[in-house]
Each structure stands twice: as structure tokens, then as C-alpha cells.
Amino acid sequence: MPHPRLGAVLHTMQTNGSKRTFIVSLYVWFLRTMAVLCLIAALMNWAQLTGITQNGNLRFDMLDTHWRMLKTVLAVILPAAGLGLWMTQSWGVVLWLFAMCLELLAFGVWTELFEPRSMTVLTHSIAILFWALLSAGIFIEKRRQQRTGFEHL
């Protein structure tokens, strides 16, 4: 008897009468996980900007200009990216990649302006690498299926 969670994963592989491959199902689960994390990060960002957390020390009017720019861009992009990722839309992936790259630059390259956050750089790099591997796997799977005459993924 399969584990209940495995049954749920296998159930998601069948949609609208067509079968999804395992890699496509994994990709959808990854995007939705990243969507939840984006929405949590967006809520935390807004809580900081409005002074709800950190005893108001990270309120927008108390930040330096470079922090204001970063926090404002992320406050707008992260919720939109989360929505797009949840719906598995390509624009959501683009916004997510933009936000991740922006944070990689801020906390990995521009460390003289922003504080270095090695864990943020590491986790974002792993997430982007995992996304790239899944995307490459889907591309290879589509190519293989087109060659065999089965074009529905």
C-alpha cells in the first residue's frame, strides 16, 4: 500500500484526462512551494516596511536610500511573483528569477552597501539551480516525446 502523500503526488500527475510526467509534477510542486515562500517573504517585507516588526527599526522612513530601493522593489515584485508561480505562469517565474537575482546581487555582490548574507545567497543559488535542472529536464522530456510522436506533456 503506497504512502498517502505518494498517492497524492501520483494523483496530481493526472489532469484533464492527460497524464503528466513525474518531472512536470515535480516542477509544479516546486513552483507552488516557491510561491508560498515568496508570499511569506512579501508579508515579512511589508511588515518591516510598515514598522510592525523589528520594533519599527526597519520602517521605510528610517531606511537608507539603497535599502528603500531594494525593499520597495521586492515589496512589489514578491507578491506578484508568488501569484504567478502559484498559477504556474511564465511571468511568475520571470518575476521570481528577477527578485532572486536582485537579492543575490544585493547580498552577494554589493556587500559594501548591503550586509552580506551568505545563507540567502546559498539558498537562492540552490533554488535557481534546481529550477534550471527541472526546466532542462522538461525540455529534454518534450524533445523526447516529440521524437516519438507523443506531443502532449
N, C-alpha and C positions, 0 to 999 in steps of 0.2 A: 504494500500500500504506500503510495507516494506521500511525502510530507505535504501538509495543507498549503504551505507557501509555494512549494513547487507546482502544485496543482493550479494555483492562481496564476503563476507565471506561464504555465503551459496554456491556460485558458486565454490569456491575453494574446497568445500567438495566433488565434483565430478571430478575424474581424471581417464582418460583412461577407461571410461565405468564402473569403480567400484566406489562405494560410500565410502567416508572417514567418519569416525565418527567425531563428534564435537571435541572430545579431541585430536584426531590426527591432525585436522586442527589447533586447538589452539597451539599444540606442534610445528607445522611447523611455524606458525606466531611468536611464542616465539623465536625459533631458529633464524629466519631471523632478528628479532629485535635485538637479541644479536649479530648477525653477523655485523649489521650496527654499533652498539656501539663498537664492537671490532675494526672494521676498523677505526672508528673515533679516538679511543684511540691509535691505532697504528700510525696514522698520527700525532697526538699530540705528541706522544712519540718520533717519528723520528724528528719532528720539534724542540723539545727540545734538542735532542742529537746533531743535526747539528747546533744549535745556532740560528735558525730562530726566535724562541720565547724567551721570558724572557730576552731580551737584551743580549743573549748569556751566561747568568749566569748558565744555566744547560747544557752547551756543554759537550760532552763526556770527553774531556781532562781536564775539570775543576772539574769533579766529584770525590768523594772518591771511593775507590775500591769497597766497598759493593754496592754503588749506581750504579757503572759501571756494575757490575754483574747483578743486578736486571733489569736495563734499557736495557741491551743487550739481556737478555733472553726474556723480554717482547717485544722488538723490532722485534725479530724473530718469536715468538710464536703467538702474537696477529693477525698479518695479515693472517697467515696460519689458525688460529682458525676461523677467520672471514670467510675465503673462505670455510672451511669445514662446518661451521654452515649454511652458505647460501645454500650449496648444501645438507644440512640435512644428512651429513655423520657422522658416529660414531666417526671417528678420529677427526673431528672438535669439537665434544662435549668433547672428552678426552683432547684435547689441551686447550679448553676453561676452563674446570674444573681445569687443571693444572695451568693456568695463574691466575684464580680467587683464588685458594688456595695459590699460591705463594704471591699474594698481601695481602691476609688475614694474612698470616704468617708475612710478612714484616711490615704491618701497624697495626696489632693487637697483635702480639706476640713479635717480635723483635723490640720493640719500642725504645730500647736504641740505636740501630743502625739507624733505620729509624724513621721518625717522625710519631707519632700516628695520624691516620686519621679515626676517628670514623665513619664518613659518608661513607667512602669507605668500611669499614668493614660491616656496616649495609646493604648497597645496595648490596654488593656481597653476603652476607649471605641470603638476601631475594631472590635474583636471583637463587642461588643454591637450596634453599628450594623449590621455585616454579618449577624449573626443576625437582627436585626429586618427587614432587607431581604429575606433569604431567607424568613422566616416570612410576610411580606406577599406575596411572590411566590407562595408555596404557597397562601395563602388566595385570592389572585386566580385562580390556576390551577384550584383546586377549584370556585370560583364559576362560572368559565367552563365547566368540564366539566359541572357540574350543569345549567347552562342548555342545553347541547347534548345532554343525556341520557346522557352518559358519566360515571358516578359513581365509577369505580374510579381511584384515583390510584396 
